[in-house]
């Protein structure tokens, strides 16, 4: 009886394999290029804002604000946040 059940249901590892296949399918559908672009944009904006706060450089807050406006006009909507 157990052999028939294992034959019909595929054994105990079927649930694990199904779960792994589902997770891989979900990660495969994610557009990783978009996520990477947004992450790098946020890192770059954070670095620009940090650089503008330093007193040892010639980049001013107005310059950073102009760059952020330019990024927003080019479609990087999260750049201004």
ABEGO torsion letter per residue (X at the ends): XAAAAAAAAGEAAAAAAAAAAAAAAAAAABBAAAAAAAAAAAAAAAAAAAAAABAABABBAAAAAAAAAAAAAAGBAAAAX
